[in-house]
């Protein structure tokens, strides 16, 4: 386990549960190739803050990397809606590209 993950987990254990901490944990778990653990934290991040477009994008990636393409596609679609509503054009464009890739792979 990385030092960052240990520190984030300690903060969580101390009751400091929020969207940014969950996003950071999800990102850290993805960086050590543990997408299933990342999914748990990223789902909590978007529960804490449903308008957190970066968390939606990372959740889509984590779901896809853990083998759940359909859920990843749904996360990207929700994330695109959130990003568009916030004017976060770059995030919306990126998630649109990722969603289209998944749609193609599911169709074949």
C-alpha positions as CSV (number, residue, x, y, z in Angstrom):
1,X,0.0,0.0,0.0
2,X,1.3,3.4,-0.9
3,X,2.0,6.1,1.7
4,X,-0.6,8.3,0.1
5,X,-3.3,5.6,0.4
6,X,-2.3,5.0,4.1
7,X,-2.6,8.7,4.8
8,X,-5.9,9.0,3.1
9,X,-7.3,5.9,4.8
10,X,-6.2,7.4,8.2
11,X,-8.1,10.6,7.4
12,X,-11.1,8.6,6.5
13,X,-10.9,6.5,9.7
14,X,-10.8,9.8,11.6
15,X,-14.1,10.8,10.2
16,X,-12.9,13.2,7.6
17,X,-15.2,11.8,4.9
18,X,-15.8,14.1,1.9
19,X,-15.8,14.2,-1.9
20,X,-12.3,15.3,-2.3
21,X,-10.9,12.7,0.1
22,X,-12.8,10.0,-1.7
23,X,-11.7,11.2,-5.1
24,X,-8.1,11.2,-3.9
25,X,-8.4,7.7,-2.5
26,X,-10.0,6.5,-5.8
27,X,-7.2,8.1,-7.8
28,X,-4.5,6.6,-5.5
29,X,-6.0,3.1,-5.8
30,X,-6.2,3.5,-9.6
31,X,-2.5,4.4,-9.6
32,X,-1.6,1.1,-7.9
33,X,-3.8,-0.8,-10.3
34,X,-6.7,-1.6,-7.8
35,X,-9.7,-0.4,-9.8
36,X,-12.3,-2.3,-7.7
37,X,-11.2,-0.4,-4.5
38,X,-11.1,2.8,-6.5
39,X,-14.7,2.3,-7.6
40,X,-15.9,2.1,-4.0
41,X,-14.3,5.4,-3.1
42,X,-15.3,7.2,-6.3
43,X,-18.9,6.1,-5.9
44,X,-18.8,7.7,-2.5
45,X,-17.2,10.9,-4.0
46,X,-20.2,11.4,-6.4
47,X,-22.6,10.6,-3.6
48,X,-21.0,13.4,-1.5
49,X,-21.0,15.8,-4.5
50,X,-23.1,14.7,-7.5
51,X,-21.7,17.7,-9.5
52,X,-18.1,16.6,-9.2
53,X,-17.3,16.0,-12.9
54,X,-13.7,14.9,-12.3
55,X,-15.0,12.2,-10.0
56,X,-17.5,11.0,-12.5
57,X,-14.7,10.8,-15.1
58,X,-12.5,8.8,-12.8
59,X,-15.4,6.6,-11.7
60,X,-16.0,5.7,-15.4
61,X,-12.4,4.8,-15.8
62,X,-12.3,2.7,-12.6
63,X,-15.4,0.8,-13.6
64,X,-14.1,0.2,-17.1
65,X,-10.7,-1.0,-15.7
66,X,-12.5,-3.3,-13.3
67,X,-14.4,-4.9,-16.2
68,X,-17.8,-3.3,-15.8
69,X,-18.1,-1.5,-19.2
70,X,-21.9,-1.0,-18.9
71,X,-21.6,0.8,-15.5
72,X,-18.6,2.7,-16.8
73,X,-20.7,3.9,-19.8
74,X,-23.5,5.0,-17.4
75,X,-21.0,6.9,-15.2
76,X,-19.6,8.7,-18.2
77,X,-23.1,9.6,-19.4
78,X,-23.9,11.1,-15.9
79,X,-20.6,12.8,-15.8
80,X,-21.2,14.4,-19.3
81,X,-24.5,15.8,-18.1
82,X,-22.8,17.2,-14.9
83,X,-19.9,18.6,-16.9
84,X,-22.1,20.3,-19.5
85,X,-24.3,21.8,-16.7
86,X,-21.2,23.2,-15.1
87,X,-19.7,24.5,-18.3
88,X,-16.8,22.0,-17.8
89,X,-16.4,21.6,-21.6
90,X,-13.0,19.7,-21.5
91,X,-14.2,17.1,-19.1
92,X,-17.4,16.6,-21.1
93,X,-15.4,16.1,-24.3
94,X,-13.1,13.6,-22.7
95,X,-15.9,11.6,-21.2
96,X,-17.8,11.7,-24.6
97,X,-14.7,10.1,-26.3
98,X,-14.4,7.4,-23.5
99,X,-18.2,6.7,-23.7
100,X,-18.0,6.3,-27.5
101,X,-15.2,3.8,-27.2
102,X,-17.2,1.7,-24.7
103,X,-20.3,1.9,-26.9
104,X,-18.2,0.6,-29.9
105,X,-16.7,-2.2,-27.8
106,X,-20.1,-3.2,-26.4
107,X,-21.6,-3.2,-29.9
108,X,-19.0,-5.6,-31.4
